[in-house]
Amino acid sequence: MNASSIKIAAQDIGRQILRTYLMLLRIMVPILIVVRVLDQLGGTELLAHFLEPVMSFVGLPGSFALVWASTMLGNIYAGMAVFVQLYPEGLSLAQVSTAGILMLLAHNLPIEGAIAYKSGIPWRYTLLLRIGGAMVLGSLCYWTTAALPGWDQPALLAWMPPQQDVGWLDWGLTQLKMLLLILGVIAVLITGLRILRMLGIERVLHAVLAPLLKLVGIGREATTITLIGSTLGLAFGGALLIDEVKSGRVGRRDIILAMSFLGLCHSLIEDTLLILLLGCSLWIVLGARLVFALALVFVLSKVVTVKPGKEAVDSL
């Protein structure tokens, strides 16, 4: 590759980085502000009020609704901060593992739902999948583990996160740092993917991962992006997937199934480690979540149909 080709490739990568980052900013910044305002006006407590009656279905006290509401409107860090205030002595291992499942499957919904919507997934589908999936898997985990010996012992908190009640200036600086970090990660991801593609390593990843994802119905075109999203997070995988959608390289059926899998099972490293600090079982928050996501996406691959219109989901 000569200097001219390298320059053209670098310019193309730069344009892709800028395009992807600006797309994420247009989604994230307005939603971050709206969610902050709603939280200041009592939106989190209102959501918790509606969630409280269903907590008994997953074996959790009604007060956990505030933890889950904070997690769904904010993020896992916000939910953890509320959790340690409400339960300084912890819950049982069965309960805290169930709580971890709810928080992992349904968190940061305004932003992650908007990213899914941008890729063609309707809001109603995202909310049903993630909140409904959390309730189903949470129920299965709690009522299974609660009947087994040893799961009634108290869970041990390993970390006390900082308080989240900060002023607008501190909040704004925190969000700015996060957005700048996202720019750096996107730049590394897009550049790395282009290099992998040029070196042919992407084909090797496809060959290794494609059989598993094909088993649950996800095509090879979405393999690399699904891997990125499942390890680093839905925001990164979703952003790259949206770019692939616009280019026409990934079909709508693969978009549905890939985003469904990422909605249930993304950021396997960071989010899992965070939830483990609450004293959860690794077998539950990682093993059960992964198996559940694969099984559910397999079922979806048999029932989801694609229509020629803009929105991808027809039968659901």
C-alpha positions as CSV (number, residue, x, y, z in Angstrom):
1,M,0.0,0.0,0.0
2,N,1.5,3.3,-1.1
3,A,1.3,6.7,0.7
4,S,-1.6,7.9,-1.4
5,S,-3.7,4.8,-0.5
6,I,-2.8,5.1,3.2
7,K,-3.9,8.8,3.1
8,I,-7.2,7.9,1.4
9,A,-7.8,5.1,3.9
10,A,-7.0,7.3,6.9
11,Q,-9.4,10.0,5.6
12,D,-12.1,7.4,5.1
13,I,-11.6,6.1,8.7
14,G,-11.7,9.6,10.0
15,R,-15.0,10.3,8.3
16,Q,-16.5,7.1,9.6
17,I,-15.3,7.9,13.2
18,L,-16.8,11.4,13.0
19,R,-20.0,10.2,11.4
20,T,-20.5,7.5,14.1
21,Y,-19.6,9.8,17.0
22,L,-21.9,12.6,15.9
23,M,-24.7,10.1,15.5
24,L,-24.2,9.0,19.0
25,L,-24.0,12.5,20.3
26,R,-27.4,13.4,18.6
27,I,-28.9,10.4,20.5
28,M,-27.2,10.6,23.8
29,V,-26.9,14.3,24.7
30,P,-30.7,15.2,24.6
31,I,-31.6,12.0,26.4
32,L,-29.0,12.6,29.1
33,I,-30.5,16.0,29.8
34,V,-34.1,14.8,29.7
35,V,-33.4,11.9,32.1
36,R,-31.5,14.2,34.5
37,V,-34.4,16.7,34.5
38,L,-37.0,13.9,35.0
39,D,-34.9,12.5,37.9
40,Q,-34.7,15.9,39.5
41,L,-38.5,16.2,39.2
42,G,-39.1,12.8,40.9
43,G,-39.4,10.6,37.8
44,T,-37.3,7.9,39.3
45,E,-39.6,7.7,42.4
46,L,-42.7,7.6,40.2
47,L,-41.3,4.7,38.1
48,A,-40.4,2.9,41.3
49,H,-44.0,3.3,42.5
50,F,-45.3,1.4,39.4
51,L,-42.6,-1.3,39.7
52,E,-43.0,-1.9,43.5
53,P,-46.1,-4.3,43.2
54,V,-44.2,-6.7,40.9
55,M,-41.1,-7.1,43.0
56,S,-42.6,-10.0,44.9
57,F,-42.7,-12.1,41.7
58,V,-38.9,-12.2,41.7
59,G,-38.5,-12.6,45.5
60,L,-37.3,-9.1,46.2
61,P,-38.6,-6.5,48.7
62,G,-40.8,-3.7,47.3
63,S,-38.1,-1.2,48.1
64,F,-35.9,-2.7,45.4
65,A,-38.2,-1.0,42.9
66,L,-36.3,2.2,43.6
67,V,-33.0,0.5,42.8
68,W,-34.3,-0.9,39.5
69,A,-35.9,2.4,38.5
70,S,-32.6,4.2,39.1
71,T,-30.9,1.5,37.0
72,M,-33.3,1.6,34.1
73,L,-33.4,5.4,33.8
74,G,-29.7,5.9,34.7
75,N,-27.1,3.2,34.7
76,I,-25.8,0.3,36.8
77,Y,-23.6,2.7,38.8
78,A,-26.7,4.7,39.8
79,G,-28.5,1.6,40.8
80,M,-25.6,0.3,42.8
81,A,-25.4,3.5,44.8
82,V,-29.1,3.2,45.7
83,F,-28.7,-0.5,46.5
84,V,-26.0,0.0,49.1
85,Q,-28.0,2.7,50.8
86,L,-31.1,0.6,51.1
87,Y,-29.4,-2.7,51.9
88,P,-26.2,-2.0,53.8
89,E,-26.4,-5.5,55.3
90,G,-27.1,-7.0,51.9
91,L,-29.7,-9.5,50.8
92,S,-29.5,-13.3,50.5
93,L,-27.3,-14.7,47.8
94,A,-30.5,-15.8,45.9
95,Q,-32.0,-12.3,46.2
96,V,-28.9,-10.3,45.3
97,S,-28.2,-12.6,42.3
98,T,-31.7,-12.0,41.1
99,A,-31.3,-8.3,41.6
100,G,-28.2,-8.5,39.5
101,I,-30.1,-10.1,36.7
102,L,-32.7,-7.4,36.7
103,M,-30.1,-4.6,36.7
104,L,-28.0,-6.3,33.9
105,L,-30.9,-6.9,31.5
106,A,-32.7,-3.6,32.0
107,H,-30.5,-0.6,32.5
108,N,-29.8,2.7,30.8
109,L,-33.0,2.1,28.7
110,P,-33.5,5.7,27.4
111,I,-30.1,5.8,25.7
112,E,-29.7,2.1,24.7
113,G,-33.3,2.0,23.5
114,A,-32.7,5.1,21.4
115,I,-29.7,3.4,19.8
116,A,-31.7,0.3,19.1
117,Y,-34.5,2.5,17.6
118,K,-32.0,4.2,15.3
119,S,-31.0,0.8,14.0
120,G,-34.7,0.0,13.2
121,I,-35.9,-1.7,16.4
122,P,-39.2,-0.2,17.8
123,W,-39.3,1.1,21.3
124,R,-42.1,-1.3,22.3
125,Y,-39.9,-4.3,21.2
126,T,-36.9,-3.1,23.2
127,L,-38.9,-2.5,26.4
128,L,-40.7,-5.8,26.2
129,L,-37.6,-7.7,25.4
130,R,-35.4,-6.2,28.2
131,I,-37.9,-5.6,31.0
132,G,-39.9,-8.7,30.2
133,G,-36.7,-10.8,29.8
134,A,-35.4,-9.4,33.1
135,M,-38.6,-10.4,34.9
136,V,-38.7,-13.9,33.4
137,L,-35.0,-14.7,34.0
138,G,-35.1,-13.1,37.4
139,S,-38.1,-15.2,38.4
140,L,-36.5,-18.4,37.2
141,C,-33.2,-17.6,39.0
142,Y,-34.8,-16.7,42.3
143,W,-37.3,-19.5,42.6
144,T,-34.7,-22.0,41.5
145,T,-31.9,-20.9,43.8
146,A,-34.1,-20.2,46.7
147,A,-35.0,-23.9,46.9
148,L,-31.4,-25.0,47.0
149,P,-29.2,-25.2,50.1
150,G,-26.7,-22.3,50.7
151,W,-28.5,-19.7,48.6
152,D,-30.2,-18.2,51.7
153,Q,-26.9,-17.1,53.2
154,P,-26.3,-13.3,53.2
155,A,-24.5,-11.9,50.2
156,L,-21.4,-9.9,51.0
157,L,-21.0,-6.4,49.5
158,A,-17.5,-5.9,48.2
159,W,-17.6,-2.2,47.3
160,M,-19.4,1.0,48.3
161,P,-19.8,3.2,45.2
162,P,-19.8,7.0,45.6
163,Q,-23.0,9.0,46.1
164,Q,-24.7,10.0,42.9
165,D,-26.5,13.0,44.2
166,V,-24.4,15.8,42.6
167,G,-25.1,19.3,41.3
168,W,-25.5,20.2,37.7
169,L,-21.9,21.3,37.2
170,D,-20.4,18.1,38.5
171,W,-23.0,16.1,36.6
172,G,-22.2,18.0,33.4
173,L,-18.4,17.5,33.8
174,T,-18.9,13.8,34.4
175,Q,-21.0,13.4,31.2
176,L,-18.5,15.4,29.2
177,K,-15.7,13.1,30.4
178,M,-17.8,10.1,29.4
179,L,-18.6,11.5,25.9
180,L,-14.9,12.2,25.3
181,L,-14.0,8.6,26.4
182,I,-16.6,7.3,24.0
183,L,-14.9,9.2,21.1
184,G,-11.6,7.6,22.0
185,V,-13.1,4.1,22.1
186,I,-15.0,4.6,18.8
187,A,-11.8,5.8,17.1
188,V,-9.9,2.7,18.4
189,L,-12.7,0.3,17.4
190,I,-13.2,1.6,13.9
191,T,-9.5,1.8,13.2
192,G,-9.0,-1.6,14.7
193,L,-11.8,-3.1,12.7
194,R,-10.5,-1.6,9.5
195,I,-7.0,-3.0,10.2
196,L,-8.4,-6.5,11.0
197,R,-10.4,-6.4,7.7
198,M,-7.3,-5.4,5.7
199,L,-5.2,-8.1,7.3
200,G,-7.9,-10.8,6.9
201,I,-8.1,-11.4,10.6
202,E,-11.8,-10.5,10.6
203,R,-12.5,-13.5,8.4
204,V,-10.8,-15.7,11.0
205,L,-13.0,-14.2,13.7
206,H,-16.1,-14.9,11.5
207,A,-14.9,-18.5,11.0
208,V,-14.6,-19.0,14.7
209,L,-17.7,-17.3,15.9
210,A,-20.1,-17.7,13.0
211,P,-21.1,-21.3,13.8
212,L,-22.3,-20.3,17.3
213,L,-24.1,-17.2,16.1
214,K,-25.5,-19.0,13.1
215,L,-26.9,-21.6,15.5
216,V,-29.1,-18.9,17.0
217,G,-29.8,-17.3,13.7
218,I,-27.4,-14.4,13.5
219,G,-25.6,-14.1,10.1
220,R,-21.9,-13.8,9.7
221,E,-22.1,-10.1,8.5
222,A,-23.1,-9.1,12.1
223,T,-20.6,-11.4,13.9
224,T,-17.8,-8.9,14.6
225,I,-20.2,-6.2,15.7
226,T,-22.1,-8.6,18.0
227,L,-18.8,-9.6,19.6
228,I,-17.8,-5.9,20.2
229,G,-21.2,-5.1,21.7
230,S,-21.3,-8.2,23.9
231,T,-17.9,-7.5,25.4
232,L,-17.7,-3.7,25.4
233,G,-21.3,-2.5,25.5
234,L,-24.4,-1.9,23.4
235,A,-23.6,1.8,22.8
236,F,-20.4,0.8,20.9
237,G,-21.8,-2.3,19.2
238,G,-25.0,-0.5,18.3
239,A,-23.3,2.5,16.9
240,L,-21.2,0.4,14.6
241,L,-24.2,-1.6,13.7
242,I,-26.1,1.5,12.7
243,D,-23.2,2.5,10.5
244,E,-23.3,-1.0,8.9
245,V,-27.1,-0.7,8.4
246,K,-26.7,2.6,6.5
247,S,-24.1,1.0,4.3
248,G,-26.4,-1.9,3.5
249,R,-23.8,-4.5,4.6
250,V,-26.1,-6.0,7.3
251,G,-29.6,-7.3,6.6
252,R,-32.6,-6.3,8.7
253,R,-33.1,-9.8,10.0
254,D,-29.5,-9.9,11.4
255,I,-30.1,-6.4,12.9
256,I,-33.1,-7.7,14.8
257,L,-31.4,-10.7,16.1
258,A,-28.0,-9.0,16.8
259,M,-29.7,-6.1,18.7
260,S,-31.9,-8.6,20.6
261,F,-28.8,-10.5,21.8
262,L,-27.0,-7.3,22.7
263,G,-30.0,-6.0,24.5
264,L,-29.9,-9.0,26.8
265,C,-26.2,-9.7,26.9
266,H,-23.8,-6.8,26.3
267,S,-20.8,-5.5,28.2
268,L,-20.1,-8.9,29.6
269,I,-16.8,-7.8,31.2
270,E,-17.5,-4.4,32.8
271,D,-21.1,-4.8,33.8
272,T,-20.6,-8.3,35.1
273,L,-17.7,-7.2,37.3
274,L,-19.7,-4.3,38.7
275,I,-22.6,-6.5,39.6
276,L,-20.4,-9.1,41.2
277,L,-19.3,-6.4,43.7
278,L,-22.8,-6.6,45.2
279,G,-22.2,-10.2,46.1
280,C,-23.9,-11.9,43.2
281,S,-23.2,-15.4,41.9
282,L,-21.0,-15.4,38.8
283,W,-22.9,-18.5,37.6
284,I,-26.2,-16.5,37.6
285,V,-25.1,-13.1,36.3
286,L,-22.9,-14.4,33.6
287,G,-23.7,-18.0,32.9
288,A,-27.5,-17.9,33.2
289,R,-27.7,-14.5,31.3
290,L,-25.6,-15.8,28.4
291,V,-27.6,-19.1,28.1
292,F,-30.9,-17.2,28.4
293,A,-29.9,-14.7,25.7
294,L,-28.7,-17.4,23.3
295,A,-31.9,-19.5,23.9
296,L,-34.2,-16.5,23.5
297,V,-32.5,-15.3,20.3
298,F,-32.8,-18.8,18.9
299,V,-36.5,-18.8,19.5
300,L,-36.8,-15.3,18.0
301,S,-35.0,-16.5,14.9
302,K,-37.8,-18.9,14.3
303,V,-40.6,-16.4,14.8
304,V,-39.4,-13.0,13.7
305,T,-40.3,-12.0,10.2
306,V,-39.1,-9.0,8.2
307,K,-41.3,-6.7,6.2
308,P,-40.2,-4.4,3.4
309,G,-41.0,-1.2,5.4
310,K,-38.6,0.8,7.5
311,E,-39.2,-0.9,10.8
312,A,-37.6,-4.3,11.1
313,V,-40.0,-6.2,13.4
314,D,-43.2,-7.6,11.9
315,S,-44.4,-10.6,13.8
316,L,-43.6,-9.1,17.2
